[in-house]
Amino acid sequence: MKRDENPGQPVELRISGDGSHTLFVQGLNEHYHSTFGAINESRHIFIEAGLNYIAQKSDRINILEIGFGTGLNALLTYIEAEKNCLKIDYSAIELFPLEEVIYSKLNYTELIQFQNINKIFLQLHQSTWEQRILLSDHFSLRKMKVSLQDYLPEKQYFNLIYFDAFGPDVQPDMWTLDIFRKMATCLIQGGVMVTYSTKGIVKRNLKEAGFIIEKLPGPVGKREILRGLLS
């Protein structure tokens, strides 16, 4: 889970159930990732239910992440691109990027085995904002420092959206019908949005925005997640 408004409180490193770090925001009483396992959650929702699903149809995939946050979703996506020769154009919005004193302490690269993984993780965070950066032949990154409300996405460009904002109880303005309509306009036909939240308001707004909703088994500690298909 990521911020799209300044919580006004420092973040605190915490160890989740699979040994990987999550961040706790005192001002919101919320975590960036599941306390049951940050890496496990990210892989289950965004890689398995999102990227792997889309990769069955195409090996060229444009991804939008709502909240860059810890960079974990981007890191796991980079690895999949390299392993499976996927051509991924990755865009992410984040209004309040983490400072180096925080992201340099995250332990993901200690738990994930991959060539030059620590270097790539730092590049994800340190790459220039508002510019598209080529991290490899398979993966490009563009980070935008903007709120979701002010973000103007390219229309019918993305195949996949990782929707990983703080929950609707904490940030209800991130889960409105207007926001999901915006998400629908930037997806190609047959595009997909995946998210961890299965709240009734989320399902209703997604359906009204034109998504076909599919409930899928969730990761450890969560019964279900949502995948929305734009028909």
C-alpha positions in Angstrom: 0.0 0.0 0.0 1.3 3.4 -0.8 0.7 7.1 0.1 -1.0 9.6 -2.1 -1.3 12.2 0.5 1.3 13.2 3.1 0.4 11.4 6.4 2.3 14.0 8.3 4.1 11.3 10.3 7.4 9.5 9.8 7.4 5.9 8.5 8.7 3.0 10.6 10.4 -0.1 9.3 8.7 -3.3 10.4 9.3 -7.0 9.6 6.4 -8.8 8.0 5.4 -12.4 8.3 7.7 -13.6 5.5 10.7 -11.8 6.9 10.5 -8.9 4.4 10.1 -5.3 5.4 6.9 -3.3 5.4 6.6 0.3 6.5 4.2 1.6 9.1 2.7 5.1 9.0 1.7 6.2 12.5 -0.4 9.1 11.3 -2.7 6.7 9.3 -2.2 3.6 11.4 -1.5 1.8 8.2 1.2 -0.3 6.6 2.6 -0.1 3.1 2.4 -3.9 2.6 0.7 -6.8 4.4 2.0 -7.6 7.8 1.6 -11.3 6.9 4.3 -10.9 4.2 5.2 -8.0 2.0 7.0 -10.0 -0.8 4.4 -12.7 -0.7 1.6 -10.2 -1.0 3.2 -8.4 -3.9 4.0 -11.6 -5.8 0.5 -13.0 -5.3 -1.5 -9.9 -6.2 0.5 -8.0 -8.7 2.7 -10.6 -10.3 0.6 -13.7 -10.3 -2.9 -12.3 -10.7 -1.8 -9.3 -12.8 1.4 -9.6 -14.8 1.4 -13.4 -15.4 -2.3 -13.1 -16.5 -1.5 -10.4 -19.0 1.7 -12.1 -20.2 -0.4 -15.0 -21.5 -1.7 -12.6 -24.2 1.4 -10.5 -25.0 5.1 -10.2 -24.2 4.9 -6.4 -24.6 3.2 -4.9 -21.6 2.7 -1.3 -20.4 2.1 -1.1 -16.7 0.8 1.7 -14.5 1.4 1.5 -10.7 -0.6 3.7 -8.5 2.0 4.6 -5.9 5.6 3.7 -6.3 6.2 3.4 -2.5 8.9 1.0 -1.5 9.6 0.0 -5.1 8.8 -3.7 -4.3 6.2 -4.1 -7.0 8.5 -2.6 -9.6 11.5 -4.7 -8.5 9.5 -8.0 -8.8 8.2 -6.9 -12.2 11.7 -6.1 -13.4 12.8 -9.6 -12.4 9.9 -11.2 -14.3 10.7 -9.1 -17.4 14.3 -10.3 -17.3 13.5 -14.0 -16.6 10.7 -14.2 -19.2 12.0 -11.8 -21.9 9.0 -9.5 -21.5 9.2 -6.0 -22.9 7.8 -3.9 -20.0 7.2 -0.1 -20.0 6.6 0.7 -16.3 5.0 3.9 -15.2 4.4 4.8 -11.5 3.0 7.8 -9.7 4.1 8.8 -6.2 3.5 12.2 -4.6 5.8 11.5 -1.6 8.8 9.4 -2.5 10.7 7.6 0.2 14.0 9.2 1.3 17.2 7.3 0.9 17.5 6.8 4.7 14.4 4.6 4.4 14.7 2.8 1.1 18.3 2.0 1.7 17.3 -0.1 4.7 14.7 -2.2 3.0 15.7 -5.8 3.0 14.1 -7.0 -0.2 17.4 -7.6 -2.1 18.6 -9.7 0.8 15.7 -12.1 0.4 15.3 -12.1 -3.4 18.1 -13.8 -5.4 18.7 -12.3 -8.8 21.7 -10.9 -10.7 22.7 -7.3 -9.7 19.5 -7.0 -7.7 20.8 -4.5 -5.2 22.0 -2.2 -8.0 18.7 -2.4 -9.8 16.7 -1.7 -6.6 18.8 1.4 -6.0 18.4 2.5 -9.6 14.6 2.1 -9.3 14.6 4.6 -6.4 17.4 6.9 -7.6 16.4 7.3 -11.3 15.4 10.7 -12.4 11.8 11.6 -12.0 9.6 12.7 -14.9 11.9 10.9 -17.4 11.7 7.5 -19.0 14.8 5.5 -18.0 15.9 2.3 -19.6 17.1 -0.1 -16.9 17.6 -3.0 -19.3 16.7 -4.2 -22.8 13.4 -5.5 -21.2 12.4 -2.8 -18.7 12.0 0.9 -18.8 10.8 3.1 -15.9 9.1 6.4 -15.7 8.2 7.8 -12.2 5.9 10.8 -11.9 5.6 12.9 -8.7 1.9 13.7 -8.9 -1.3 13.0 -7.0 -3.7 10.5 -8.5 -6.3 13.2 -8.7 -4.0 15.5 -10.8 -2.5 12.7 -12.9 -3.4 12.9 -16.6 -2.8 9.4 -18.0 -2.3 8.5 -21.7 -5.5 7.2 -23.0 -5.8 3.5 -24.0 -2.1 3.0 -23.4 -1.7 0.6 -20.5 -2.3 -3.2 -20.4 -2.2 -3.5 -16.7 -2.7 -1.3 -13.6 -1.3 -2.2 -10.1 -3.7 -0.3 -7.9 -2.0 -0.3 -4.5 -3.1 2.9 -2.7 -3.9 2.9 1.0 -7.3 1.3 1.7 -10.7 3.0 1.2 -11.2 3.4 4.9 -8.0 5.5 5.2 -8.0 7.3 1.8 -11.6 7.1 0.4 -10.8 9.7 -2.3 -8.5 7.2 -4.0 -11.3 4.7 -4.6 -14.0 6.8 -6.1 -16.0 6.3 -9.3 -14.2 9.2 -10.9 -10.8 7.7 -10.2 -11.8 4.3 -11.6 -13.2 6.0 -14.7 -9.9 7.6 -15.1 -8.2 4.2 -14.8 -10.6 2.8 -17.4 -9.7 5.5 -19.9 -6.0 4.7 -19.8 -6.4 1.0 -20.3 -6.6 -0.7 -23.6 -9.6 -2.9 -24.4 -9.0 -6.2 -22.5 -6.7 -4.4 -20.0 -6.7 -5.4 -16.4 -6.5 -3.7 -13.0 -5.5 -5.7 -9.9 -5.9 -4.6 -6.3 -6.0 -6.1 -2.8 -9.2 -4.4 -1.7 -12.6 -6.2 -2.0 -14.7 -3.5 -0.1 -18.2 -3.2 -1.4 -17.7 0.4 -2.5 -14.6 -0.7 -4.5 -16.5 -3.4 -6.3 -19.5 -1.1 -7.0 -17.4 1.7 -8.4 -15.3 -0.6 -10.5 -18.4 -2.1 -12.1 -19.9 1.3 -12.8 -16.7 2.4 -14.4 -17.0 -0.5 -16.8 -14.9 -3.3 -15.3 -15.9 -6.9 -15.1 -15.0 -8.0 -11.6 -13.3 -11.3 -10.7 -12.7 -12.3 -7.1 -9.6 -14.4 -6.6 -8.1 -16.2 -3.6 -5.9 -13.8 -1.6 -2.4 -14.2 -0.2 -1.7 -15.3 3.3 -3.8 -13.3 5.8 -6.3 -12.2 3.2 -9.3 -14.2 1.9 -9.8 -12.5 -1.5 -8.4 -10.0 -3.9 -9.9 -8.3 -7.0 -9.1 -8.4 -10.7 -11.0 -6.0 -13.0 -11.2 -6.6 -16.7 -12.0 -3.8 -19.1 -14.2 -5.4 -21.7 
